[in-house]
């Protein structure tokens, strides 16, 4: 079922239809149900969502602008992210998220810190945490920090880069579950201590370690895609 398409006045608008199509397609892309290299068929997507082709086309244009889809001739495909691109993306995230957490360390409220900490602690066993749950907690921390920084442009760039990170196709990195939790806790500890420098150092180390793990995994598996 699609999300509620009505506005606060109860009306269904072209914008709400396009947003619904966009949100549903984003979910499929980030879950891997629409995989890298898949051909996008606008008519079938419209029929599947029970929408006309116009809002679906608007959503697809937006996803293409965000580089989650790529055009070859007249056809759209799910984007394929290369190893070099993922390294560039993580480098950009390091710069942006390092600055965001530096600011957030002086602004994030104690209640929010406690909520995120409880969610991280709650992920005790990798075998009990599905991909959706893993990403929900990961987003809670990273987006929470970006939001607390109070810079809308930085937040939007971080969101876009994190989506492209997920598009790379690695749902999880073996061996990173417990280490990642510990790194998240160090970031939260530094924020709670109101130590911007330590928070930035912890965030940059977290992203550096993730990049190293991705490259190492790809080298052992034959080099990845590109």
C-alpha positions, -999 to +999 in steps of 0.1 A: +000+000+000+011+035-008+015+061+020-013+086+027-013+110-003-035+137+012-024+170+024-035+186+057-066+199+039-075+164+027-067+171-009-045+149-031-021+171-050+003+164-079+032+171-055+019+146-029+016+120-057+051+126-069+065+125-033+047+092-027+062+078-059+096+091-049+095+077-014+084+043-026+110+041-053+137+053-029+128+025-005+132-001-033+165+013-044+180+014-009+167-020+000+183-035-031+150-047-045+158-025-075+195-035-080+224-017-098+220-020-135+183-028-135+163-012-164+137+013-152+103+008-169+082+039-161+049+024-173+052-008-152+062+013-121+032+035-126+009+005-129+024-011-098+019+020-077-016+027-091-005+061-103-005+079-136+029+081-153+033+119-146+041+116-109+062+086-115+082+104-142+087+134-118+100+110-091+123+093-116+137+127-128+144+136-092+162+103-086+183+108-117+192+143-105+203+127-072+224+102-092+206+072-079+195+065-115+216+069-147+205+075-183+220+057-213+204+069-245+167+070-239+167+044-211+171+048-173+189+023-152+196+019-115+230+035-110+261+014-105+286+029-080+322+021-086+349+015-060+365+048-068+332+066-064+325+050-030+360+061-018+353+097-030+318+096-014+333+085+020+360+112+017+333+138+012+313+124+041+344+126+063+348+163+057+311+171+061+302+148+090+334+158+108+323+194+107+287+186+115+296+166+146+320+194+157+290+218+157+265+192+171+288+186+201+277+220+215+241+218+204+226+182+206+202+178+235+207+153+263+174+136+256+184+130+219+218+117+229+202+093+254+177+081+227+204+074+202+226+057+228+198+034+238+191+025+202+228+017+196+230-004+229+199-022+219+216-037+188+233-064+209+236-092+183+242-089+146+221-120+139+191-104+156+193-071+137+178-069+102+191-045+075+162-022+081+169-020+119+206-016+113+201+013+089+174+029+111+198+032+140+227+043+118+205+070+103+193+080+138+229+088+147+242+103+115+211+123+106+206+133+142+241+148+142+235+165+108+202+180+121+217+192+153+244+210+134+217+234+122+231+238+087+205+227+061+229+225+032+253+202+051+224+180+062+211+177+026+246+168+013+251+142+040+218+127+033+225+124-004+260+110+001+247+084+026+220+073+001+247+068-025+268+049+000+239+024+005+235+022-033+269+006-035+252-026-027+271-037+005+242-043+029+266-051+057+304-053+061+315-085+079+333-078+111+320-042+114+289-047+135+305-047+170+333-023+160+308+001+144+287+001+176+318+009+197+327+038+173+292+051+175+294+051+213+327+070+212+311+096+190+282+099+215+305+101+244+324+130+229+292+148+221+279+143+256+312+156+270+307+187+248+341+181+232+340+192+195+375+181+187+371+146+202+337+143+184+352+152+151+382+128+156+358+100+165+336+106+135+365+108+110+380+076+125+346+059+121+344+068+084+380+060+078+376+025+093+345+019+072+363+029+040+392+006+049+369-023+055+351-018+022+383-017+003+397-047+021+365-067+014+365-058-023+402-067-027+395-102-011+364-107-033+381-097-066+379-060-068+342-051-067+325-030-095+349-007-111 
